[in-house]
Amino acid sequence: MASHTVGVHEAKTQFSRLLHDVEAGEEVLVTRGGTPVARIVPVIPPNRIAASRGMFAGRFRLPDDFEDDEDELGDLFGLPR
């Protein structure tokens, strides 16, 4: 992801242009007195998030005895029996 840095004054006066840059995939770092104060980044579309939720469906299977070692896991994490 390409990025560029702008000061607060430029961000205020060129906000519309910066939004076009962000929509094109760029990240904009906003600084005040040379110190970074904010990042403007593209929003991940909801349909892209939803598609990624099932991306591993059917690709692996938990063993049938996966939960049989509950006591061992509890011991490892200090959980009461």
C-alpha positions as CSV (number, residue, x, y, z in Angstrom):
1,M,0.0,0.0,0.0
2,A,1.5,3.3,-1.1
3,S,1.5,6.1,1.4
4,H,2.4,9.7,1.7
5,T,2.6,12.3,4.5
6,V,0.8,15.6,4.8
7,G,0.6,18.3,7.4
8,V,-2.6,19.2,9.2
9,H,-3.0,22.4,7.1
10,E,-2.7,20.6,3.8
11,A,-5.0,17.8,5.1
12,K,-7.6,20.4,5.8
13,T,-7.3,22.3,2.5
14,Q,-6.9,19.2,0.3
15,F,-9.2,16.7,2.2
16,S,-11.2,15.9,-0.9
17,R,-8.1,15.1,-3.0
18,L,-6.7,13.0,-0.1
19,L,-9.9,11.0,0.0
20,H,-9.5,10.2,-3.7
21,D,-6.0,9.1,-3.0
22,V,-7.3,6.8,-0.2
23,E,-10.0,5.4,-2.4
24,A,-7.2,4.5,-4.9
25,G,-5.6,2.4,-2.2
26,E,-3.1,4.9,-0.7
27,E,-2.6,5.5,3.0
28,V,-2.2,9.1,4.1
29,L,-0.2,10.0,7.3
30,V,-1.2,13.3,8.8
31,T,1.4,15.2,10.9
32,R,1.4,18.2,13.2
33,G,4.7,19.9,13.6
34,G,6.4,16.8,12.0
35,T,4.8,14.4,14.6
36,P,2.4,11.8,13.2
37,V,-1.1,12.3,14.6
38,A,-3.4,10.3,12.3
39,R,-3.6,7.9,9.4
40,I,-6.3,7.9,6.7
41,V,-6.7,4.4,5.3
42,P,-9.2,2.7,3.0
43,V,-12.2,0.9,4.6
44,I,-12.3,-2.8,4.0
45,P,-15.6,-3.5,2.2
46,P,-18.0,-5.6,4.3
47,N,-18.4,-8.2,1.6
48,R,-14.6,-8.8,1.6
49,I,-14.7,-9.3,5.3
50,A,-17.6,-11.8,5.1
51,A,-15.8,-13.7,2.3
52,S,-12.7,-14.1,4.4
53,R,-14.6,-15.7,7.3
54,G,-15.2,-18.9,5.5
55,M,-11.9,-19.0,3.7
56,F,-10.7,-22.1,5.5
57,A,-14.0,-24.0,5.5
58,G,-13.4,-27.7,4.5
59,R,-9.6,-27.3,4.5
60,F,-8.8,-28.9,7.8
61,R,-10.5,-31.1,10.3
62,L,-10.1,-31.3,14.0
63,P,-9.2,-34.8,15.3
64,D,-12.0,-36.6,17.1
65,D,-10.1,-36.6,20.4
66,F,-9.4,-32.9,20.2
67,E,-11.2,-32.1,23.5
68,D,-10.1,-35.2,25.3
69,D,-7.0,-33.4,26.7
70,E,-9.1,-30.7,28.5
71,D,-7.4,-31.5,31.9
72,E,-4.0,-31.2,30.4
73,L,-4.8,-27.8,28.8
74,G,-6.3,-26.6,32.1
75,D,-3.1,-27.6,33.9
76,L,-1.1,-25.7,31.4
77,F,-3.1,-22.6,32.0
78,G,-3.7,-23.0,35.7
79,L,-7.4,-23.6,35.4
80,P,-9.2,-25.4,38.3
81,R,-10.5,-29.0,37.5
